[in-house]
Every structure is written in C-alpha cells, then in structure tokens.
C-alpha cells in the first residue's frame, strides 16, 4: 500500500518521487552524507518509500545504496571522462 492510496488525492497532492526532478536517472553523482562518508560514481536509480520515508536509491559498482534525503549533505554531478578517439 502506498501513501497515495491512503490519502484522498482530491484534497492533497502526493508526489511519491519527490527527488526525481532533482536527480537524473542513470546519471552518476558524487555523494556526501552527514557522517563525512563520500560515495563516488553513484548512479541514481530512483526513489522509494521505506517505513514511511522517501529514500534515494543509487547503484555502485558492486552494491546498492539507499540514502534518506535528510542525511544527504551534497550531490555533485560526476565529471564525464573524456576519451581520445
């Protein structure tokens, strides 16, 4: 069950993927979180609800990463690697 199923959509507008307009799907980012940890080459895969909170989901080279948006300190677009050719 989603939050939109509980709330009458005629009265309150629910935006489930509230961060999707800020992040581009499949774009790589450098992420920094509140505890000082940094994740490089984190590819944005979308957002999902977890225990009533919206989480941002990213894929790393060998694992998945879910971040509560309130813990995200910064997100920078990963510079594109230039290839000679």
PyMOL Python script that loads the backbone (N, CA, C, O; Angstrom):
from pymol import cmd

cmd.read_pdbstr("""\
ATOM      1  N   UNK A   1       0.846  -1.180   0.000  1.00  0.00           N
ATOM      2  CA  UNK A   1       0.000   0.000   0.000  1.00  0.00           C
ATOM      3  C   UNK A   1       0.886   1.236   0.000  1.00  0.00           C
ATOM      4  O   UNK A   1       1.855   1.326   0.755  1.00  0.00           O
ATOM      5  N   UNK A   2       0.540   2.181  -0.855  1.00  0.00           N
ATOM      6  CA  UNK A   2       1.303   3.414  -0.956  1.00  0.00           C
ATOM      7  C   UNK A   2       0.589   4.534  -0.207  1.00  0.00           C
ATOM      8  O   UNK A   2      -0.608   4.450   0.067  1.00  0.00           O
ATOM      9  N   UNK A   3       1.334   5.571   0.115  1.00  0.00           N
ATOM     10  CA  UNK A   3       0.759   6.723   0.809  1.00  0.00           C
ATOM     11  C   UNK A   3      -0.365   7.333  -0.013  1.00  0.00           C
ATOM     12  O   UNK A   3      -1.360   7.794   0.546  1.00  0.00           O
ATOM     13  N   UNK A   4      -0.220   7.341  -1.333  1.00  0.00           N
ATOM     14  CA  UNK A   4      -1.246   7.890  -2.204  1.00  0.00           C
ATOM     15  C   UNK A   4      -2.554   7.119  -2.137  1.00  0.00           C
ATOM     16  O   UNK A   4      -3.615   7.673  -2.424  1.00  0.00           O
ATOM     17  N   UNK A   5      -2.491   5.829  -1.757  1.00  0.00           N
ATOM     18  CA  UNK A   5      -3.706   5.027  -1.614  1.00  0.00           C
ATOM     19  C   UNK A   5      -4.474   5.402  -0.351  1.00  0.00           C
ATOM     20  O   UNK A   5      -5.693   5.240  -0.300  1.00  0.00           O
ATOM     21  N   UNK A   6      -3.775   5.900   0.667  1.00  0.00           N
ATOM     22  CA  UNK A   6      -4.403   6.235   1.947  1.00  0.00           C
ATOM     23  C   UNK A   6      -5.014   7.631   1.910  1.00  0.00           C
ATOM     24  O   UNK A   6      -6.126   7.832   2.396  1.00  0.00           O
ATOM     25  N   UNK A   7      -4.306   8.582   1.344  1.00  0.00           N
ATOM     26  CA  UNK A   7      -4.729   9.983   1.334  1.00  0.00           C
ATOM     27  C   UNK A   7      -5.654  10.227   0.148  1.00  0.00           C
ATOM     28  O   UNK A   7      -5.406   9.731  -0.950  1.00  0.00           O
ATOM     29  N   UNK A   8      -6.711  10.985   0.369  1.00  0.00           N
ATOM     30  CA  UNK A   8      -7.627  11.353  -0.708  1.00  0.00           C
ATOM     31  C   UNK A   8      -6.893  12.292  -1.655  1.00  0.00           C
ATOM     32  O   UNK A   8      -6.592  13.428  -1.289  1.00  0.00           O
ATOM     33  N   UNK A   9      -6.601  11.833  -2.865  1.00  0.00           N
ATOM     34  CA  UNK A   9      -5.803  12.607  -3.806  1.00  0.00           C
ATOM     35  C   UNK A   9      -6.499  13.879  -4.281  1.00  0.00           C
ATOM     36  O   UNK A   9      -5.843  14.752  -4.850  1.00  0.00           O
ATOM     37  N   UNK A  10      -7.809  14.008  -4.065  1.00  0.00           N
ATOM     38  CA  UNK A  10      -8.504  15.237  -4.453  1.00  0.00           C
ATOM     39  C   UNK A  10      -8.176  16.391  -3.522  1.00  0.00           C
ATOM     40  O   UNK A  10      -8.248  17.552  -3.926  1.00  0.00           O
ATOM     41  N   UNK A  11      -7.821  16.094  -2.296  1.00  0.00           N
ATOM     42  CA  UNK A  11      -7.549  17.139  -1.305  1.00  0.00           C
ATOM     43  C   UNK A  11      -6.055  17.443  -1.175  1.00  0.00           C
ATOM     44  O   UNK A  11      -5.672  18.605  -1.041  1.00  0.00           O
ATOM     45  N   UNK A  12      -5.218  16.424  -1.213  1.00  0.00           N
ATOM     46  CA  UNK A  12      -3.785  16.587  -1.019  1.00  0.00           C
ATOM     47  C   UNK A  12      -3.064  15.941  -2.193  1.00  0.00           C
ATOM     48  O   UNK A  12      -3.343  14.797  -2.551  1.00  0.00           O
ATOM     49  N   UNK A  13      -2.143  16.676  -2.782  1.00  0.00           N
ATOM     50  CA  UNK A  13      -1.364  16.137  -3.884  1.00  0.00           C
ATOM     51  C   UNK A  13      -0.136  15.431  -3.326  1.00  0.00           C
ATOM     52  O   UNK A  13       0.665  16.037  -2.614  1.00  0.00           O
ATOM     53  N   UNK A  14       0.009  14.169  -3.644  1.00  0.00           N
ATOM     54  CA  UNK A  14       1.138  13.372  -3.188  1.00  0.00           C
ATOM     55  C   UNK A  14       2.133  13.242  -4.334  1.00  0.00           C
ATOM     56  O   UNK A  14       1.772  12.827  -5.435  1.00  0.00           O
ATOM     57  N   UNK A  15       3.370  13.595  -4.074  1.00  0.00           N
ATOM     58  CA  UNK A  15       4.433  13.412  -5.051  1.00  0.00           C
ATOM     59  C   UNK A  15       5.334  12.330  -4.499  1.00  0.00           C
ATOM     60  O   UNK A  15       6.156  12.586  -3.619  1.00  0.00           O
ATOM     61  N   UNK A  16       5.181  11.108  -5.017  1.00  0.00           N
ATOM     62  CA  UNK A  16       5.906   9.973  -4.462  1.00  0.00           C
ATOM     63  C   UNK A  16       7.400  10.065  -4.730  1.00  0.00           C
ATOM     64  O   UNK A  16       8.201   9.820  -3.828  1.00  0.00           O
ATOM     65  N   UNK A  17       7.788  10.410  -5.942  1.00  0.00           N
ATOM     66  CA  UNK A  17       9.198  10.505  -6.295  1.00  0.00           C
ATOM     67  C   UNK A  17       9.634  11.964  -6.220  1.00  0.00           C
ATOM     68  O   UNK A  17       9.940  12.582  -7.240  1.00  0.00           O
ATOM     69  N   UNK A  18       9.661  12.508  -5.008  1.00  0.00           N
ATOM     70  CA  UNK A  18       9.866  13.944  -4.838  1.00  0.00           C
ATOM     71  C   UNK A  18      11.262  14.404  -5.244  1.00  0.00           C
ATOM     72  O   UNK A  18      11.439  15.588  -5.531  1.00  0.00           O
ATOM     73  N   UNK A  19      12.249  13.534  -5.281  1.00  0.00           N
ATOM     74  CA  UNK A  19      13.609  13.930  -5.645  1.00  0.00           C
ATOM     75  C   UNK A  19      13.948  13.601  -7.096  1.00  0.00           C
ATOM     76  O   UNK A  19      15.019  13.971  -7.576  1.00  0.00           O
ATOM     77  N   UNK A  20      13.050  12.910  -7.800  1.00  0.00           N
ATOM     78  CA  UNK A  20      13.363  12.541  -9.179  1.00  0.00           C
ATOM     79  C   UNK A  20      13.562  13.746 -10.071  1.00  0.00           C
ATOM     80  O   UNK A  20      14.286  13.655 -11.063  1.00  0.00           O
ATOM     81  N   UNK A  21      12.939  14.877  -9.753  1.00  0.00           N
ATOM     82  CA  UNK A  21      13.133  16.051 -10.598  1.00  0.00           C
ATOM     83  C   UNK A  21      14.496  16.701 -10.354  1.00  0.00           C
ATOM     84  O   UNK A  21      14.954  17.478 -11.191  1.00  0.00           O
ATOM     85  N   UNK A  22      15.149  16.408  -9.240  1.00  0.00           N
ATOM     86  CA  UNK A  22      16.465  16.963  -8.950  1.00  0.00           C
ATOM     87  C   UNK A  22      17.591  16.075  -9.459  1.00  0.00           C
ATOM     88  O   UNK A  22      18.670  16.564  -9.794  1.00  0.00           O
ATOM     89  N   UNK A  23      17.342  14.787  -9.518  1.00  0.00           N
ATOM     90  CA  UNK A  23      18.347  13.829  -9.963  1.00  0.00           C
ATOM     91  C   UNK A  23      17.909  13.222 -11.288  1.00  0.00           C
ATOM     92  O   UNK A  23      16.721  12.986 -11.510  1.00  0.00           O
ATOM     93  N   UNK A  24      18.868  12.973 -12.163  1.00  0.00           N
ATOM     94  CA  UNK A  24      18.589  12.378 -13.463  1.00  0.00           C
ATOM     95  C   UNK A  24      18.883  10.889 -13.370  1.00  0.00           C
ATOM     96  O   UNK A  24      19.973  10.492 -12.958  1.00  0.00           O
ATOM     97  N   UNK A  25      17.919  10.071 -13.750  1.00  0.00           N
ATOM     98  CA  UNK A  25      18.091   8.626 -13.704  1.00  0.00           C
ATOM     99  C   UNK A  25      19.273   8.211 -14.570  1.00  0.00           C
ATOM    100  O   UNK A  25      19.442   8.694 -15.689  1.00  0.00           O
ATOM    101  N   UNK A  26      20.077   7.315 -14.037  1.00  0.00           N
ATOM    102  CA  UNK A  26      21.289   6.772 -14.670  1.00  0.00           C
ATOM    103  C   UNK A  26      22.431   7.775 -14.781  1.00  0.00           C
ATOM    104  O   UNK A  26      23.445   7.476 -15.411  1.00  0.00           O
ATOM    105  N   UNK A  27      22.292   8.959 -14.184  1.00  0.00           N
ATOM    106  CA  UNK A  27      23.394   9.934 -14.115  1.00  0.00           C
ATOM    107  C   UNK A  27      24.262   9.574 -12.918  1.00  0.00           C
ATOM    108  O   UNK A  27      23.738   9.182 -11.875  1.00  0.00           O
ATOM    109  N   UNK A  28      25.569   9.699 -13.047  1.00  0.00           N
ATOM    110  CA  UNK A  28      26.478   9.412 -11.940  1.00  0.00           C
ATOM    111  C   UNK A  28      26.728  10.664 -11.116  1.00  0.00           C
ATOM    112  O   UNK A  28      26.883  11.760 -11.655  1.00  0.00           O
ATOM    113  N   UNK A  29      26.765  10.482  -9.790  1.00  0.00           N
ATOM    114  CA  UNK A  29      26.954  11.585  -8.852  1.00  0.00           C
ATOM    115  C   UNK A  29      28.038  11.234  -7.848  1.00  0.00           C
ATOM    116  O   UNK A  29      28.337  10.062  -7.616  1.00  0.00           O
ATOM    117  N   UNK A  30      28.624  12.271  -7.255  1.00  0.00           N
ATOM    118  CA  UNK A  30      29.473  12.130  -6.076  1.00  0.00           C
ATOM    119  C   UNK A  30      28.584  12.528  -4.903  1.00  0.00           C
ATOM    120  O   UNK A  30      28.059  13.641  -4.874  1.00  0.00           O
ATOM    121  N   UNK A  31      28.411  11.631  -3.940  1.00  0.00           N
ATOM    122  CA  UNK A  31      27.504  11.870  -2.822  1.00  0.00           C
ATOM    123  C   UNK A  31      28.287  12.037  -1.536  1.00  0.00           C
ATOM    124  O   UNK A  31      29.258  11.319  -1.294  1.00  0.00           O
ATOM    125  N   UNK A  32      27.869  12.979  -0.713  1.00  0.00           N
ATOM    126  CA  UNK A  32      28.427  13.154   0.618  1.00  0.00           C
ATOM    127  C   UNK A  32      27.298  13.082   1.628  1.00  0.00           C
ATOM    128  O   UNK A  32      26.245  13.689   1.430  1.00  0.00           O
ATOM    129  N   UNK A  33      27.508  12.350   2.699  1.00  0.00           N
ATOM    130  CA  UNK A  33      26.485  12.220   3.738  1.00  0.00           C
ATOM    131  C   UNK A  33      26.978  12.849   5.032  1.00  0.00           C
ATOM    132  O   UNK A  33      28.151  13.197   5.162  1.00  0.00           O
ATOM    133  N   UNK A  34      26.060  12.992   5.991  1.00  0.00           N
ATOM    134  CA  UNK A  34      26.333  13.740   7.220  1.00  0.00           C
ATOM    135  C   UNK A  34      27.518  13.234   8.036  1.00  0.00           C
ATOM    136  O   UNK A  34      28.166  14.019   8.729  1.00  0.00           O
ATOM    137  N   UNK A  35      27.810  11.942   7.965  1.00  0.00           N
ATOM    138  CA  UNK A  35      28.908  11.421   8.782  1.00  0.00           C
ATOM    139  C   UNK A  35      30.279  11.570   8.115  1.00  0.00           C
ATOM    140  O   UNK A  35      31.274  11.068   8.637  1.00  0.00           O
ATOM    141  N   UNK A  36      30.340  12.253   6.972  1.00  0.00           N
ATOM    142  CA  UNK A  36      31.600  12.505   6.298  1.00  0.00           C
ATOM    143  C   UNK A  36      31.952  11.486   5.225  1.00  0.00           C
ATOM    144  O   UNK A  36      32.951  11.651   4.524  1.00  0.00           O
ATOM    145  N   UNK A  37      31.159  10.447   5.086  1.00  0.00           N
ATOM    146  CA  UNK A  37      31.412   9.422   4.065  1.00  0.00           C
ATOM    147  C   UNK A  37      31.101   9.973   2.684  1.00  0.00           C
ATOM    148  O   UNK A  37      30.139  10.721   2.508  1.00  0.00           O
ATOM    149  N   UNK A  38      31.913   9.605   1.709  1.00  0.00           N
ATOM    150  CA  UNK A  38      31.716  10.055   0.329  1.00  0.00           C
ATOM    151  C   UNK A  38      31.619   8.832  -0.574  1.00  0.00           C
ATOM    152  O   UNK A  38      32.385   7.879  -0.436  1.00  0.00           O
ATOM    153  N   UNK A  39      30.670   8.875  -1.497  1.00  0.00           N
ATOM    154  CA  UNK A  39      30.481   7.802  -2.465  1.00  0.00           C
ATOM    155  C   UNK A  39      30.688   8.391  -3.854  1.00  0.00           C
ATOM    156  O   UNK A  39      30.017   9.351  -4.234  1.00  0.00           O
ATOM    157  N   UNK A  40      31.609   7.822  -4.600  1.00  0.00           N
ATOM    158  CA  UNK A  40      31.882   8.281  -5.962  1.00  0.00           C
ATOM    159  C   UNK A  40      31.249   7.323  -6.963  1.00  0.00           C
ATOM    160  O   UNK A  40      31.064   6.138  -6.683  1.00  0.00           O
ATOM    161  N   UNK A  41      30.924   7.859  -8.130  1.00  0.00           N
ATOM    162  CA  UNK A  41      30.317   7.088  -9.219  1.00  0.00           C
ATOM    163  C   UNK A  41      29.060   6.357  -8.760  1.00  0.00           C
ATOM    164  O   UNK A  41      28.861   5.185  -9.080  1.00  0.00           O
ATOM    165  N   UNK A  42      28.211   7.061  -8.005  1.00  0.00           N
ATOM    166  CA  UNK A  42      26.927   6.516  -7.580  1.00  0.00           C
ATOM    167  C   UNK A  42      25.893   6.876  -8.636  1.00  0.00           C
ATOM    168  O   UNK A  42      25.607   8.053  -8.860  1.00  0.00           O
ATOM    169  N   UNK A  43      25.337   5.867  -9.280  1.00  0.00           N
ATOM    170  CA  UNK A  43      24.372   6.078 -10.356  1.00  0.00           C
ATOM    171  C   UNK A  43      22.967   6.115  -9.763  1.00  0.00           C
ATOM    172  O   UNK A  43      22.547   5.166  -9.102  1.00  0.00           O
ATOM    173  N   UNK A  44      22.226   7.224 -10.001  1.00  0.00           N
ATOM    174  CA  UNK A  44      20.880   7.381  -9.458  1.00  0.00           C
ATOM    175  C   UNK A  44      19.932   6.432 -10.169  1.00  0.00           C
ATOM    176  O   UNK A  44      19.866   6.416 -11.398  1.00  0.00           O
ATOM    177  N   UNK A  45      19.191   5.633  -9.390  1.00  0.00           N
ATOM    178  CA  UNK A  45      18.243   4.678  -9.964  1.00  0.00           C
ATOM    179  C   UNK A  45      16.800   5.020  -9.652  1.00  0.00           C
ATOM    180  O   UNK A  45      15.899   4.392 -10.208  1.00  0.00           O
ATOM    181  N   UNK A  46      16.541   5.993  -8.784  1.00  0.00           N
ATOM    182  CA  UNK A  46      15.164   6.388  -8.468  1.00  0.00           C
ATOM    183  C   UNK A  46      14.995   6.626  -6.977  1.00  0.00           C
ATOM    184  O   UNK A  46      15.961   6.833  -6.243  1.00  0.00           O
ATOM    185  N   UNK A  47      13.746   6.589  -6.555  1.00  0.00           N
ATOM    186  CA  UNK A  47      13.448   6.740  -5.131  1.00  0.00           C
ATOM    187  C   UNK A  47      12.378   5.738  -4.745  1.00  0.00           C
ATOM    188  O   UNK A  47      11.634   5.250  -5.595  1.00  0.00           O
ATOM    189  N   UNK A  48      12.305   5.434  -3.449  1.00  0.00           N
ATOM    190  CA  UNK A  48      11.305   4.501  -2.959  1.00  0.00           C
ATOM    191  C   UNK A  48      10.930   4.873  -1.530  1.00  0.00           C
ATOM    192  O   UNK A  48      11.670   5.580  -0.846  1.00  0.00           O
ATOM    193  N   UNK A  49       9.792   4.398  -1.098  1.00  0.00           N
ATOM    194  CA  UNK A  49       9.341   4.625   0.271  1.00  0.00           C
ATOM    195  C   UNK A  49       9.822   3.468   1.138  1.00  0.00           C
ATOM    196  O   UNK A  49       9.703   2.305   0.754  1.00  0.00           O
ATOM    197  N   UNK A  50      10.365   3.791   2.304  1.00  0.00           N
ATOM    198  CA  UNK A  50      10.817   2.792   3.257  1.00  0.00           C
ATOM    199  C   UNK A  50      10.394   3.247   4.646  1.00  0.00           C
ATOM    200  O   UNK A  50      10.871   4.271   5.134  1.00  0.00           O
ATOM    201  N   UNK A  51       9.522   2.511   5.273  1.00  0.00           N
ATOM    202  CA  UNK A  51       8.971   2.861   6.590  1.00  0.00           C
ATOM    203  C   UNK A  51       8.423   4.284   6.615  1.00  0.00           C
ATOM    204  O   UNK A  51       8.625   5.009   7.589  1.00  0.00           O
ATOM    205  N   UNK A  52       7.740   4.684   5.561  1.00  0.00           N
ATOM    206  CA  UNK A  52       7.108   5.993   5.506  1.00  0.00           C
ATOM    207  C   UNK A  52       8.025   7.140   5.129  1.00  0.00           C
ATOM    208  O   UNK A  52       7.594   8.292   5.100  1.00  0.00           O
ATOM    209  N   UNK A  53       9.278   6.843   4.841  1.00  0.00           N
ATOM    210  CA  UNK A  53      10.220   7.893   4.458  1.00  0.00           C
ATOM    211  C   UNK A  53      10.701   7.633   3.042  1.00  0.00           C
ATOM    212  O   UNK A  53      10.938   6.490   2.652  1.00  0.00           O
ATOM    213  N   UNK A  54      10.843   8.700   2.284  1.00  0.00           N
ATOM    214  CA  UNK A  54      11.331   8.560   0.923  1.00  0.00           C
ATOM    215  C   UNK A  54      12.843   8.400   0.936  1.00  0.00           C
ATOM    216  O   UNK A  54      13.555   9.184   1.564  1.00  0.00           O
ATOM    217  N   UNK A  55      13.322   7.393   0.250  1.00  0.00           N
ATOM    218  CA  UNK A  55      14.748   7.107   0.158  1.00  0.00           C
ATOM    219  C   UNK A  55      15.202   7.300  -1.274  1.00  0.00           C
ATOM    220  O   UNK A  55      14.478   6.966  -2.213  1.00  0.00           O
ATOM    221  N   UNK A  56      16.387   7.832  -1.442  1.00  0.00           N
ATOM    222  CA  UNK A  56      17.013   7.939  -2.746  1.00  0.00           C
ATOM    223  C   UNK A  56      17.803   6.667  -2.977  1.00  0.00           C
ATOM    224  O   UNK A  56      18.520   6.221  -2.081  1.00  0.00           O
ATOM    225  N   UNK A  57      17.690   6.070  -4.159  1.00  0.00           N
ATOM    226  CA  UNK A  57      18.400   4.831  -4.425  1.00  0.00           C
ATOM    227  C   UNK A  57      19.456   5.055  -5.499  1.00  0.00           C
ATOM    228  O   UNK A  57      19.210   5.706  -6.514  1.00  0.00           O
ATOM    229  N   UNK A  58      20.622   4.506  -5.252  1.00  0.00           N
ATOM    230  CA  UNK A  58      21.759   4.620  -6.144  1.00  0.00           C
ATOM    231  C   UNK A  58      22.372   3.241  -6.302  1.00  0.00           C
ATOM    232  O   UNK A  58      22.246   2.395  -5.417  1.00  0.00           O
ATOM    233  N   UNK A  59      23.030   3.014  -7.416  1.00  0.00           N
ATOM    234  CA  UNK A  59      23.789   1.780  -7.579  1.00  0.00           C
ATOM    235  C   UNK A  59      25.268   2.144  -7.661  1.00  0.00           C
ATOM    236  O   UNK A  59      25.661   3.095  -8.337  1.00  0.00           O
ATOM    237  N   UNK A  60      26.066   1.364  -6.957  1.00  0.00           N
ATOM    238  CA  UNK A  60      27.509   1.498  -7.008  1.00  0.00           C
ATOM    239  C   UNK A  60      28.034   0.344  -7.857  1.00  0.00           C
ATOM    240  O   UNK A  60      27.238  -0.445  -8.366  1.00  0.00           O
ATOM    241  N   UNK A  61      29.313   0.228  -8.019  1.00  0.00           N
ATOM    242  CA  UNK A  61      29.869  -0.816  -8.883  1.00  0.00           C
ATOM    243  C   UNK A  61      29.411  -2.212  -8.479  1.00  0.00           C
ATOM    244  O   UNK A  61      29.078  -3.021  -9.345  1.00  0.00           O
ATOM    245  N   UNK A  62      29.388  -2.508  -7.193  1.00  0.00           N
ATOM    246  CA  UNK A  62      29.053  -3.863  -6.753  1.00  0.00           C
ATOM    247  C   UNK A  62      27.988  -3.924  -5.659  1.00  0.00           C
ATOM    248  O   UNK A  62      27.824  -4.963  -5.019  1.00  0.00           O
ATOM    249  N   UNK A  63      27.267  -2.831  -5.435  1.00  0.00           N
ATOM    250  CA  UNK A  63      26.237  -2.834  -4.401  1.00  0.00           C
ATOM    251  C   UNK A  63      25.211  -1.737  -4.648  1.00  0.00           C
ATOM    252  O   UNK A  63      25.423  -0.846  -5.470  1.00  0.00           O
ATOM    253  N   UNK A  64      24.089  -1.814  -3.922  1.00  0.00           N
ATOM    254  CA  UNK A  64      23.042  -0.797  -3.988  1.00  0.00           C
ATOM    255  C   UNK A  64      23.155   0.085  -2.750  1.00  0.00           C
ATOM    256  O   UNK A  64      23.601  -0.367  -1.695  1.00  0.00           O
ATOM    257  N   UNK A  65      22.748   1.341  -2.885  1.00  0.00           N
ATOM    258  CA  UNK A  65      22.832   2.309  -1.797  1.00  0.00           C
ATOM    259  C   UNK A  65      21.503   3.036  -1.697  1.00  0.00           C
ATOM    260  O   UNK A  65      21.013   3.571  -2.691  1.00  0.00           O
ATOM    261  N   UNK A  66      20.917   3.062  -0.508  1.00  0.00           N
ATOM    262  CA  UNK A  66      19.696   3.832  -0.239  1.00  0.00           C
ATOM    263  C   UNK A  66      20.042   4.896   0.791  1.00  0.00           C
ATOM    264  O   UNK A  66      20.630   4.594   1.830  1.00  0.00           O
ATOM    265  N   UNK A  67      19.676   6.147   0.501  1.00  0.00           N
ATOM    266  CA  UNK A  67      20.004   7.252   1.394  1.00  0.00           C
ATOM    267  C   UNK A  67      18.737   8.007   1.752  1.00  0.00           C
ATOM    268  O   UNK A  67      17.961   8.391   0.877  1.00  0.00           O
ATOM    269  N   UNK A  68      18.533   8.216   3.048  1.00  0.00           N
ATOM    270  CA  UNK A  68      17.466   9.104   3.491  1.00  0.00           C
ATOM    271  C   UNK A  68      17.883  10.509   3.075  1.00  0.00           C
ATOM    272  O   UNK A  68      19.000  10.941   3.360  1.00  0.00           O
ATOM    273  N   UNK A  69      16.993  11.213   2.408  1.00  0.00           N
ATOM    274  CA  UNK A  69      17.337  12.528   1.857  1.00  0.00           C
ATOM    275  C   UNK A  69      17.801  13.512   2.934  1.00  0.00           C
ATOM    276  O   UNK A  69      18.565  14.430   2.636  1.00  0.00           O
ATOM    277  N   UNK A  70      17.355  13.338   4.169  1.00  0.00           N
ATOM    278  CA  UNK A  70      17.769  14.263   5.225  1.00  0.00           C
ATOM    279  C   UNK A  70      19.228  14.051   5.634  1.00  0.00           C
ATOM    280  O   UNK A  70      19.814  14.931   6.265  1.00  0.00           O
ATOM    281  N   UNK A  71      19.823  12.917   5.296  1.00  0.00           N
ATOM    282  CA  UNK A  71      21.230  12.661   5.610  1.00  0.00           C
ATOM    283  C   UNK A  71      22.168  13.042   4.479  1.00  0.00           C
ATOM    284  O   UNK A  71      23.387  13.017   4.650  1.00  0.00           O
ATOM    285  N   UNK A  72      21.616  13.393   3.323  1.00  0.00           N
ATOM    286  CA  UNK A  72      22.430  13.745   2.169  1.00  0.00           C
ATOM    287  C   UNK A  72      22.937  15.166   2.325  1.00  0.00           C
ATOM    288  O   UNK A  72      22.143  16.107   2.357  1.00  0.00           O
ATOM    289  N   UNK A  73      24.247  15.334   2.424  1.00  0.00           N
ATOM    290  CA  UNK A  73      24.836  16.661   2.587  1.00  0.00           C
ATOM    291  C   UNK A  73      25.039  17.353   1.250  1.00  0.00           C
ATOM    292  O   UNK A  73      24.777  18.549   1.120  1.00  0.00           O
ATOM    293  N   UNK A  74      25.502  16.609   0.256  1.00  0.00           N
ATOM    294  CA  UNK A  74      25.693  17.197  -1.071  1.00  0.00           C
ATOM    295  C   UNK A  74      25.651  16.098  -2.125  1.00  0.00           C
ATOM    296  O   UNK A  74      25.891  14.926  -1.835  1.00  0.00           O
ATOM    297  N   UNK A  75      25.343  16.496  -3.340  1.00  0.00           N
ATOM    298  CA  UNK A  75      25.381  15.611  -4.507  1.00  0.00           C
ATOM    299  C   UNK A  75      25.922  16.418  -5.674  1.00  0.00           C
ATOM    300  O   UNK A  75      25.325  17.414  -6.084  1.00  0.00           O
ATOM    301  N   UNK A  76      27.043  15.989  -6.200  1.00  0.00           N
ATOM    302  CA  UNK A  76      27.670  16.664  -7.328  1.00  0.00           C
ATOM    303  C   UNK A  76      27.612  15.747  -8.540  1.00  0.00           C
ATOM    304  O   UNK A  76      27.759  14.531  -8.418  1.00  0.00           O
ATOM    305  N   UNK A  77      27.400  16.334  -9.703  1.00  0.00           N
ATOM    306  CA  UNK A  77      27.424  15.546 -10.915  1.00  0.00           C
ATOM    307  C   UNK A  77      28.830  15.035 -11.151  1.00  0.00           C
ATOM    308  O   UNK A  77      29.791  15.804 -11.124  1.00  0.00           O
ATOM    309  N   UNK A  78      28.950  13.738 -11.382  1.00  0.00           N
ATOM    310  CA  UNK A  78      30.251  13.120 -11.640  1.00  0.00           C
ATOM    311  C   UNK A  78      30.773  13.637 -12.975  1.00  0.00           C
ATOM    312  O   UNK A  78      30.053  13.586 -13.973  1.00  0.00           O
ATOM    313  N   UNK A  79      32.020  14.137 -13.019  1.00  0.00           N
ATOM    314  CA  UNK A  79      32.563  14.616 -14.297  1.00  0.00           C
ATOM    315  C   UNK A  79      32.643  13.480 -15.298  1.00  0.00           C
ATOM    316  O   UNK A  79      33.007  12.357 -14.949  1.00  0.00           O
ATOM    317  N   UNK A  80      32.303  13.773 -16.539  1.00  0.00           N
ATOM    318  CA  UNK A  80      32.375  12.762 -17.591  1.00  0.00           C
ATOM    319  C   UNK A  80      33.828  12.574 -18.011  1.00  0.00           C
ATOM    320  O   UNK A  80      34.584  13.536 -18.147  1.00  0.00           O
ATOM    321  N   UNK A  81      34.197  11.320 -18.210  1.00  0.00           N
ATOM    322  CA  UNK A  81      35.548  11.018 -18.640  1.00  0.00           C
ATOM    323  C   UNK A  81      35.644  11.255 -20.138  1.00  0.00           C
ATOM    324  O   UNK A  81      34.826  10.757 -20.912  1.00  0.00           O
ATOM    325  N   UNK A  82      36.653  12.023 -20.538  1.00  0.00           N
ATOM    326  CA  UNK A  82      36.846  12.275 -21.944  1.00  0.00           C
ATOM    327  C   UNK A  82      37.689  11.162 -22.537  1.00  0.00           C
ATOM    328  O   UNK A  82      38.676  10.721 -21.948  1.00  0.00           O
ATOM    329  N   UNK A  83      37.277  10.717 -23.719  1.00  0.00           N
ATOM    330  CA  UNK A  83      38.038   9.679 -24.395  1.00  0.00           C
ATOM    331  C   UNK A  83      38.637  10.248 -25.670  1.00  0.00           C
ATOM    332  O   UNK A  83      37.980  10.994 -26.397  1.00  0.00           O
ATOM    333  N   UNK A  84      39.861   9.900 -25.933  1.00  0.00           N
ATOM    334  CA  UNK A  84      40.510  10.343 -27.168  1.00  0.00           C
ATOM    335  C   UNK A  84      40.152   9.353 -28.267  1.00  0.00           C
ATOM    336  O   UNK A  84      40.364   8.149 -28.120  1.00  0.00           O
ATOM    337  N   UNK A  85      39.622   9.851 -29.341  1.00  0.00           N
ATOM    338  CA  UNK A  85      39.270   8.895 -30.379  1.00  0.00           C
ATOM    339  C   UNK A  85      38.748   9.466 -31.593  1.00  0.00           C
ATOM    340  O   UNK A  85      38.422   8.735 -32.529  1.00  0.00           O
TER     341      UNK A  85
END
""", "prot")
cmd.dss("prot")
cmd.show_as("cartoon", "prot")
cmd.util.cbc("prot")
cmd.orient("prot")
